[in-house]
Amino acid sequence: MLKRLLVLVLISLMIISCSNEELQTLDLEPITKYKKVNIFINNYCIENEREYIDIYASNNSAKLKEDKLLVDFDRDGLPNSFDSVEEYAISPLKYDTNLDGYRDLLIYLSGIDIENQEYLKKCEFMGLDTDLDGLSDCEENNIIRSNPENFDTDGDGIPDELEITNDLNPNDPNDAFQDLDGDGIINSEEIRLHVPVGISNTKNIKKLEYQYDITLSKSNSQIRCYDIYVNNIALVDVKNGNLIKFNIIENLFSQKMMRTFRVIVEYDKVEDDELLEYDFELLVEGV
């Protein structure tokens, strides 16, 4: 009993350490003011042994819930308003509030309240992500039960992390091809569009759908190069910038692999509908 009380006190202290002033500046309500940008990635070149398969882009700082755009300050996949539930002792300011090695999103989705969090298996190697899919080995082994050595455990084409953050199951090979909301767009495509899989695409949602254009720009006996455009990316006004991630899936000798790249786009430094150009070789690789 004493151990449990100590855990509760420690978690409470961590949450209190986030000043009231910081919490008050966070957007908990749906966003009505946002900007859109278009991103052009040039010089994405791969050896001929590799084959480009697919790309999934996402803004980890913004989340569409139903047809409302919400801010996710700590980029854990849980919008600020959901990240403030006292029952779970999680904070919208911290990716992993109680520092146990499991992101707050998984605590929330698993329904592990504050009294039961102490029983989670300890994460011995915090931050280790063998398959580089954005989920730690601890999260995959101890909560999700997915394969920490395979970025797409069920082989349905959607990276495991994107399945978790979009309410799908990384252990179900069929859910990628289903249409949960019955709007005629299968789940995998809705994730590519960065829209919810569980609600039909309303006018508000359609206005926020990502648009892709991938064209072959160069080809010879050694390499192939592509121009990648991802347009209509909504940005929200957050102090730590918008984290835009690109998960590029490739095939090498019949073995699928994923490479993840990210950029930070600051809301105040871009204009609405601006085209941002990045050289692929200069992008930051990693989850």
N, C-alpha and C positions, 0 to 999 in steps of 0.2 A: 504493500500500500504506500509506504514511504517513497519507494522508487517511482511509482506512478505520479505521486504529488510533485516530486522533483522534476520529472519530465514536463508536467503541465506548467510548472513555474518557469522553467527554462524557455519553453516555447512562447509563453506569454511575454517574457522579458524581451525575446527577440522581436516580437511583433510590436511591442511598445517602443522599441528602439527606432522604429520607423516613425519619424516625427509626424504629428498631426498635420503639420504644414505640408509635408510631402504628400500625404494621403489626400489632402483637400485639393491638390493640384491635379490629381488624376481624373480622367474622364471615366465616369461610371455609367453614364447614360449614352444611348446611341448617338453617333456622330452625324451631323447634318452638313458640316463644312469639311470638305476634303479637296485634295488636288489629285489629278491623274497625270501620270507620266508614261512615256513610252521608252523602252530600253532596247538599244541596239548593241549586240555583242558581235564584234568582228574577229576574224582570225581564229575561229574555232576550227582547228585543223587536227585530223587524226590520221594515223598511218593506215594504209589500205587493209592491214590485217584486222583493224577495228571497223565496226559498223555502227553508225548512229541509229538508235532505236527510238528514243522518245525524250521529252523534256517536261518537267513539272516546275513551274515557277510559283512562288508564294511570298506574300508579305507577312512575316511572322509577327509584325506589330499591329496587324489589323485582322479582325475576324468577323465574317458575316454570320450572324445568328438569325435564323428566319430571313427577313429581308432588311435587317438593320445592321449597320456597320458599327462594330464595337472596337475599342482600343484594347490591346494586350501589351501593356508596358513592359512586363518582364519576359515576354516572348515564350511563355511556357505552353501556349496552345489554349489557355483559359483566359477569356476576356476579363478585364478588371472587375466588372460587376460580379462575375462568378467567383473571382479570386479573392473575394472579400467575405466569404461565408465563414462565420465564427465557428461553426460546428467542426470544421476541419483545421482551424488555426492556420490558415494559409493567407498569404499577403500578395496583393497585386504588384508589390515592389520587388518580390523575390521569386526567382525561378524555382528554388527548392527551399521553402521557408524554414523548415526544421533541420536542414542540412543532413538529411539521412541518405542522400544519394538518389532520391526519387523525385522527379518533378511534381509540382503541385497538381498538374492536370491529372496524373495517374492516381494521386491520392483522392481527388474529387471523383473521377470516373469509377474508382473501385469502392467508393463509399467508406473509406477508412477514416473514421472520425478520430478526434484528438485522443480519446481514451484507448484506442486500439493501435495507434501508430507505433507505440513502443514495441509491439509484437512483430513488426516487420523484420524480416531477416536482414541483418546488418550488411551493408554494401562494403565489401573489403577493398575494392578497387574503384573508388568513386571517379566518374568521368570516363572510364575505359569504354570505348565503343569500337569493338573489333571490326564490324562490318561498315562502319562509318555511315550509318543510316539515320543518325540523329537521336537514337535511343541508346542509352547506356546498356552494357552487358547485364548489369544488375536489374535494370528495369525489364529487360527481355526475359531474363532467367527467372526472376522472382515474382513478377506481377503479370506480365503479358503472356509469358510462356511461349514466346516466339524464338526463332533461331538467332542468336547473337552473332553468328558467322555468315548470315545471309541477309542482305538488305531487303529482300523480298521473300519472306518466309514461305508464303503460300503460292508464289510463282504466278500471281495474277497481273503482274506488271506495275503495281503500285507499291512504292517503297513503304516499309513498315511504319515509319513515323507518320507519313501522310495518312495512312489508314487510321491510326490512333487519333490524330488531330481532326479527322473528318468523320468520326463516328462509325468507322468500318472495323472489321476484324482481320488483323494480319495473318490469322490462321485459317481463314476461309477463302479458298480459291475461287469461289463463285460470286462473291459480293461485288467484285469489280464490274461484272457484266450485268448486274441487276439494275433496276431503275426504281429506287425506293420511293421516290415522290411521284412516279407515274407521269413525268412531263416529257417523256420521249428521249431523254438524254441519260445514258448509262452513267453509273456512279464514277467510273474512272475518268470519264470525260468531264464531269462536273468538278472533280478535284483539279483537273488541268485548268479549268476555267476559273478556279478559286471561288466557287460558289457552293452553297450547302447541298448535300445529297438528299436531305430529308424533307425539302419543301420545294414545290413547283416554282420554276423561275418566273417571278413576277416582273413587272416593268422595272421596279427598283433594282432587282437582282440582275436583270439583263443589262442594265446600265453599267454594272460593275464586272461583267464577265471579261476575263483576260482574252486577248487575241494574239495568236501566234502566226509567225511567218518564218519558215526555215527554208532557205534556198542554197543550193550548191553554188559556190562562187569560184571554186578552183578544183581541178582534178588532174592528176598525172599518175605516173607509174608508182609513185611513192606515197603520196598523201591526197586526202580530200579535205577541202575547206568549206565551211558553211557560214552564211550570214544568219544570225538569229535575231528576230524581232519579237519582243513580248510587249504588247501594247495595252493601254487602258488599265494600268496598275494604280489602284487607289492608294494615296498616302494620307496618313493621319498626323496631326500635330503632336509629336511626342519629343521630349527633351533628349532622349537617347537615340533618336533617329529611327527611320524605318529599315528594318532588316529584311532585305529581299534575297531569297535563296533560289538557286537554280539547281535542280537535281537532273543531271543528264545521264541517261541510261545508254550504255553501249554494249556491243557484243564482241567478244574476242575469243575466237576458236570455239564457238558455240557455248561460251560461258558469259552470262550476263554480268555486268558490273556497273557500278554507279559512281559518278564523280559529282561532288557538291561544291558549288561556288556561291559566294555571298558578296553583297555590296550594301553599304549603309547610305541611305538617301535622306538628307536633312530637309525637312518640310519647308523651312524658311529660305532655303538656298536654291529652290527650283520654282519655275513658273508652271502654271496649270497647262497641261498638254505638251510639256517640253519633251524633246527627244534627248535622251542621255546616252552617250556612246561610250562603250568600254571595250578595251582590247582584251581578248580572252586570256592572253598570256600574262596579263597584269591583274587578273581577278584573284581575290583571296580564296584559296581552296580550303575546304574544311566545313564542318557542320556548325 
